[in-house]
Amino acid sequence: MRANIRQLRPYSAVEIPCRIKLDANEAPYGLVPGPIAVDTNRYPDPEARELRNHLAHTLNVDAENILLGNGSDEVIYHLITSLGGPVLYPMPTFVMYGIIAQTLGETSVAVPLGDDFDLDTNAMTEAIRRHNPKVIFMSSPNNPTGNSFNRETILEILSLSRGIVVIDEAYQPYSPRPSVVPMISRYNNLYVMRTLSKVGLAALRVGFLVGAAEGIEELNKVRLPYNVNALSQRMALMALQDGRLTEQNTKTVIAERQRLFEGLSRLDGITAYPSDANFILIKTANAKTLHQRLLQSGILLKDMTSALENCLRITIGRPEENTELLKAMAEARGTTL
């Protein structure tokens, strides 16, 4: 085994039994499929043309501007495989940027966020000048902090970078801020990564990248054939054309996010941070103890204490799940709502 693999700490997607699962940033509602006609004896469309054309129409770009992946993780693999390193990103953020860079033997440069969880402009620009990264990843809204990054800082980084800048908009459907997809025509080094996982289709593993056609063509060279299976293509297209699932999740999450934020903010000893995503980050003394106490009652949150001291991340669940969470947290804190 190569040294970088021996030293790698892999992402651990451990399934912990629980009644209410609020740890993985999944949407509260999923697709209930009817009969789906798929020729299982045939390979899927290697270009996923119907799905890609629908996404292109929705985003007002050409199909040649879109690269589909088996989830965003595969898209990240394609980018780092094609471009190499150094790979730069703020910290804390989505862990797969660093894990995949290390897997591929590339150098990672992690730049700490500022005190308000926004990009540290000076630190980012200094890191870009010093390391000249081939690719920069910025998740906005950011996971696990939930905030969207300052648009002016993003534009400054785009102008300064000689490499590719990838804005990961996994949580953009829940944000009041507009997507940066329309900006790809102005910046040839801007690429936007999206996923269907956060709007109710996580099981399908469909992610995609939007950017300049010539760059997408080059990235497509490393994409394995048939990487998005026929069932995922068909179900994703059906769900997006219908629109009710994504609309239900978006409306529910935005309304419940506000209700949950207000409820958490009323609890003694809890600091809840405003969020543009489908989760809320909280800080509290003895976060690990609270995490375990809630788990004992069947409610699973994400323990973020290794990345952010005394912080937990709460996925927005169904209304009844959020109500039960608030009651359980009030009991654990010895207070009442």
GIHU-V379190 format. One record per residue. N is the residue number from 1. PHI is phi in whole degrees, 0 to 359 (999 if undefined). D_CENTER is the distance of its C-alpha to the mean C-alpha in Angstrom with 2 decimals. Layout:
n->[N;N]
phi->[PHI;PHI]
d_center->[D_CENTER;D_CENTER]
//
This chain:
n->[1;2;3;4;5;6;7;8;9;10;11;12;13;14;15;16;17;18;19;20;21;22;23;24;25;26;27;28;29;30;31;32;33;34;35;36;37;38;39;40;41;42;43;44;45;46;47;48;49;50;51;52;53;54;55;56;57;58;59;60;61;62;63;64;65;66;67;68;69;70;71;72;73;74;75;76;77;78;79;80;81;82;83;84;85;86;87;88;89;90;91;92;93;94;95;96;97;98;99;100;101;102;103;104;105;106;107;108;109;110;111;112;113;114;115;116;117;118;119;120;121;122;123;124;125;126;127;128;129;130;131;132;133;134;135;136;137;138;139;140;141;142;143;144;145;146;147;148;149;150;151;152;153;154;155;156;157;158;159;160;161;162;163;164;165;166;167;168;169;170;171;172;173;174;175;176;177;178;179;180;181;182;183;184;185;186;187;188;189;190;191;192;193;194;195;196;197;198;199;200;201;202;203;204;205;206;207;208;209;210;211;212;213;214;215;216;217;218;219;220;221;222;223;224;225;226;227;228;229;230;231;232;233;234;235;236;237;238;239;240;241;242;243;244;245;246;247;248;249;250;251;252;253;254;255;256;257;258;259;260;261;262;263;264;265;266;267;268;269;270;271;272;273;274;275;276;277;278;279;280;281;282;283;284;285;286;287;288;289;290;291;292;293;294;295;296;297;298;299;300;301;302;303;304;305;306;307;308;309;310;311;312;313;314;315;316;317;318;319;320;321;322;323;324;325;326;327;328;329;330;331;332;333;334;335;336;337]
phi->[999;294;299;294;283;298;273;287;258;289;293;251;263;276;269;255;301;197;278;236;258;232;242;245;58;275;287;290;234;237;283;253;283;268;299;237;274;226;281;289;274;246;293;290;302;295;259;45;297;296;295;296;295;294;298;298;296;296;267;61;229;272;300;291;271;237;242;266;224;281;80;296;303;292;298;299;303;300;296;288;300;282;263;78;237;294;249;245;199;287;219;279;200;301;290;290;302;288;296;290;301;293;303;271;77;257;286;253;235;258;252;299;289;286;299;267;69;272;297;275;303;296;293;294;294;296;294;294;295;284;256;47;296;282;213;241;253;223;271;219;301;271;254;253;278;89;268;271;280;299;296;295;293;300;296;296;294;300;288;279;286;268;256;278;246;251;264;272;257;304;253;302;304;260;261;285;273;288;293;266;307;300;276;295;286;263;234;284;258;264;231;241;255;228;213;264;293;271;248;114;233;299;293;281;57;235;233;203;238;241;186;301;302;292;289;299;298;292;297;296;294;264;290;291;295;60;286;249;290;297;295;296;301;292;293;297;297;300;295;289;294;287;84;291;295;295;293;297;297;298;296;297;296;297;293;288;299;294;297;292;300;296;294;295;293;277;276;298;81;246;252;256;263;302;225;256;247;259;208;229;269;234;233;202;297;57;300;299;295;297;302;291;295;293;296;297;268;94;246;255;252;263;282;254;294;287;258;224;303;56;243;233;246;244;288;288;260;289;308;292;291;294;296;294;299;300;297;294;290;297;296;294;272;72;233;238;284]
d_center->[30.01;28.89;28.66;24.96;24.26;26.71;25.03;21.45;19.83;17.65;14.51;16.23;14.94;18.04;18.98;21.00;23.37;23.00;23.94;20.97;17.56;15.21;13.26;10.30;8.41;10.18;12.09;15.69;17.40;17.40;19.60;23.20;24.48;28.11;29.96;28.10;30.30;29.05;31.57;30.59;33.34;31.81;28.90;26.10;26.10;24.89;23.66;22.17;24.22;24.17;20.43;19.98;22.81;21.40;18.04;20.23;22.47;19.81;18.36;21.94;21.71;23.60;22.55;23.29;20.40;17.82;16.94;15.60;14.07;13.96;10.21;8.01;9.73;12.99;12.27;11.67;14.93;16.69;16.02;17.22;19.96;21.25;21.08;21.67;21.33;21.31;17.51;16.69;13.78;14.03;14.15;12.77;9.19;6.81;9.99;9.90;10.95;14.03;14.71;14.86;16.89;19.24;19.55;20.74;23.02;21.63;21.86;18.91;19.36;17.39;18.40;18.43;17.21;20.10;21.49;19.72;16.23;16.57;17.03;20.43;22.02;24.97;23.19;20.71;23.65;25.83;23.39;23.10;26.90;27.54;25.21;24.86;21.43;21.02;17.29;15.22;11.44;10.28;6.92;8.51;8.15;7.53;6.39;9.05;11.37;10.17;12.21;12.17;13.99;17.57;18.13;21.39;20.00;17.50;20.61;22.65;20.36;20.41;24.17;24.68;22.64;24.60;21.59;18.51;15.89;12.40;10.39;6.70;6.72;3.94;5.82;8.95;11.05;11.58;12.54;16.24;15.77;16.19;14.06;15.30;15.93;19.62;19.94;19.69;23.40;24.27;22.41;22.83;20.54;17.50;14.88;11.87;9.02;7.95;7.46;9.82;8.37;7.55;11.01;13.20;13.16;11.16;14.55;15.06;12.45;12.28;10.12;11.94;12.86;15.21;17.89;21.60;23.44;25.23;22.15;20.54;23.96;24.01;20.56;21.73;24.51;22.44;20.63;22.40;24.40;23.39;19.84;18.71;21.27;23.58;22.60;18.90;20.12;22.65;20.69;17.76;20.48;22.42;19.66;18.71;22.42;23.23;20.45;21.49;18.65;15.90;18.39;19.19;15.71;15.09;18.55;18.51;15.35;16.54;20.04;19.27;16.97;20.06;22.43;20.59;20.24;23.97;24.94;23.21;24.75;28.15;28.00;30.03;28.30;24.73;22.78;19.87;17.67;16.95;13.47;12.01;9.14;9.95;10.98;13.69;14.49;18.20;20.82;24.08;26.91;26.90;23.29;23.78;26.86;25.18;22.41;25.23;27.33;24.75;24.13;27.90;27.85;25.26;22.14;19.21;16.84;14.61;16.92;15.46;18.99;18.73;16.33;17.65;21.19;21.85;18.39;16.76;13.53;14.38;12.43;14.39;16.69;19.70;22.35;24.65;22.10;21.27;25.04;25.75;23.20;24.89;28.27;27.44;26.11;29.22;31.41;29.79;30.36;33.85;33.44;33.52;31.37]
//
